[in-house]
Amino acid sequence: MQLYRLAYNSTVTTPLTKADLKQILATSVINNQRAGLTGALCFSRGAFLQILEGDRYPLNATFQKISRDSRHKDVHLIGLAPTQSRLFGNWSMAFVDDTRDTRAIIMKYCGTDRLMFGYMPLDEVVALVQDMLSPKPTALRK
């Protein structure tokens, strides 16, 4: 089986509560476990960034389903590339919430505290997410 990594970003259509986000995460965990996918979901200031890893066919089917979800719009595929190993193998779906620290990390990578990735290559987006998941993010080190 060839592993692939996919990243996309999108904008929510209506404001989401903490309960909404918890439900999205719980559903993602179940669906990803069934499909053999792993990844990370980031939410900040009304925008999602998600990285998914797994076999190409369930990855594609999951992305198509996500693209049709009415809770968000402007779904933008940042990149899809083969990979040798999973970076998020310990999580069926890791989650990064909107905090002052995550906004500071986003600022370091994007030049703004908003999740904007149309111009970033896939490997930089992956580095951003890894940094946000790190207990001591490199972007916040002095």
C-alpha positions as CSV (number, residue, x, y, z in Angstrom):
1,M,0.0,0.0,0.0
2,Q,1.3,3.4,-0.9
3,L,0.7,6.1,1.7
4,Y,-0.4,9.6,0.8
5,R,-0.7,12.8,2.6
6,L,-3.4,15.4,1.9
7,A,-3.9,18.9,3.3
8,Y,-6.7,21.3,2.8
9,N,-8.1,24.4,4.3
10,S,-11.6,25.9,4.4
11,T,-13.8,28.5,6.0
12,V,-16.8,27.8,8.3
13,T,-20.2,28.8,7.0
14,T,-21.6,29.6,10.4
15,P,-19.9,30.1,13.8
16,L,-19.1,26.8,15.6
17,T,-19.4,26.2,19.3
18,K,-17.0,24.1,21.4
19,A,-19.7,21.4,21.3
20,D,-19.8,21.6,17.5
21,L,-16.1,21.2,17.3
22,K,-16.1,18.2,19.8
23,Q,-18.8,16.5,17.6
24,I,-16.8,17.1,14.4
25,L,-13.7,15.7,16.1
26,A,-15.6,12.6,17.5
27,T,-17.1,11.9,14.1
28,S,-13.7,12.3,12.4
29,V,-12.0,9.9,14.8
30,I,-14.6,7.2,14.1
31,N,-14.6,7.7,10.3
32,N,-10.8,7.8,10.1
33,Q,-10.4,4.7,12.2
34,R,-12.8,2.8,9.8
35,A,-11.0,4.2,6.7
36,G,-7.4,3.6,8.1
37,L,-6.7,7.3,8.0
38,T,-4.7,9.4,10.5
39,G,-4.2,13.1,10.7
40,A,-4.7,16.4,12.4
41,L,-7.5,19.0,12.4
42,C,-6.7,22.6,13.2
43,F,-9.4,25.3,13.9
44,S,-8.6,29.0,14.2
45,R,-10.7,32.1,13.7
46,G,-13.4,30.4,11.6
47,A,-11.1,28.4,9.5
48,F,-10.1,24.7,9.3
49,L,-6.8,23.2,8.3
50,Q,-6.7,19.5,8.1
51,I,-4.0,17.0,7.2
52,L,-5.0,13.4,6.4
53,E,-2.7,10.4,5.8
54,G,-3.5,7.0,4.4
55,D,-4.2,4.9,1.3
56,R,-5.2,7.0,-1.7
57,Y,-8.7,5.6,-2.3
58,P,-10.1,6.1,1.2
59,L,-8.2,9.4,1.4
60,N,-9.9,10.6,-1.8
61,A,-13.3,9.4,-0.7
62,T,-12.9,11.2,2.6
63,F,-11.8,14.4,1.0
64,Q,-14.8,14.3,-1.4
65,K,-17.2,13.8,1.5
66,I,-15.5,16.7,3.4
67,S,-15.7,18.9,0.3
68,R,-19.5,18.5,0.3
69,D,-20.0,19.2,4.0
70,S,-22.2,22.3,4.3
71,R,-20.6,23.4,7.6
72,H,-17.7,25.0,5.6
73,K,-17.0,26.6,2.2
74,D,-14.0,27.6,0.1
75,V,-12.5,24.1,0.5
76,H,-9.0,24.5,-1.0
77,L,-6.7,21.5,-1.6
78,I,-3.3,22.6,-0.5
79,G,-1.5,19.4,-1.6
80,L,-1.6,15.7,-2.1
81,A,1.7,13.7,-2.2
82,P,3.0,10.2,-1.6
83,T,4.8,9.7,1.6
84,Q,7.0,7.0,3.1
85,S,5.5,7.1,6.6
86,R,2.8,8.7,8.7
87,L,3.6,11.8,10.7
88,F,0.3,11.6,12.7
89,G,0.2,7.8,13.1
90,N,-0.5,8.1,16.9
91,W,-3.8,10.0,16.2
92,S,-6.8,8.9,14.2
93,M,-7.4,12.7,14.4
94,A,-5.3,15.1,16.5
95,F,-6.9,18.4,17.2
96,V,-5.4,21.9,17.5
97,D,-7.8,24.5,18.9
98,D,-7.7,28.3,18.6
99,T,-5.5,29.7,21.3
100,R,-3.1,32.6,21.7
101,D,-0.1,30.2,21.2
102,T,-1.6,28.6,18.0
103,R,-2.2,32.1,16.6
104,A,1.4,33.1,17.3
105,I,2.6,30.0,15.5
106,I,0.3,30.7,12.5
107,M,1.7,34.3,12.5
108,K,5.2,33.0,12.2
109,Y,4.4,30.7,9.3
110,C,1.8,32.8,7.4
111,G,2.6,36.4,8.3
112,T,-0.9,36.7,9.7
113,D,-2.8,35.1,12.5
114,R,-5.3,33.6,10.1
115,L,-5.1,30.2,8.5
116,M,-4.2,31.2,4.9
117,F,-2.4,28.7,2.8
118,G,-3.0,29.2,-0.9
119,Y,0.7,30.1,-1.3
120,M,2.3,27.6,1.1
121,P,3.8,24.3,-0.1
122,L,2.5,21.1,1.5
123,D,5.7,20.5,3.5
124,E,5.5,23.9,5.1
125,V,1.9,23.4,6.1
126,V,2.8,20.0,7.6
127,A,5.6,21.7,9.6
128,L,3.1,24.3,10.8
129,V,0.8,21.6,12.1
130,Q,3.6,19.7,13.7
131,D,4.7,22.8,15.4
132,M,1.2,23.5,16.7
133,L,1.0,19.9,18.1
134,S,4.5,20.1,19.7
135,P,4.7,20.7,23.5
136,K,7.4,23.3,22.8
137,P,6.7,24.7,19.4
138,T,9.8,25.8,17.5
139,A,8.0,28.9,16.2
140,L,7.6,30.1,19.8
141,R,11.2,29.4,20.9
142,K,13.4,32.4,21.3
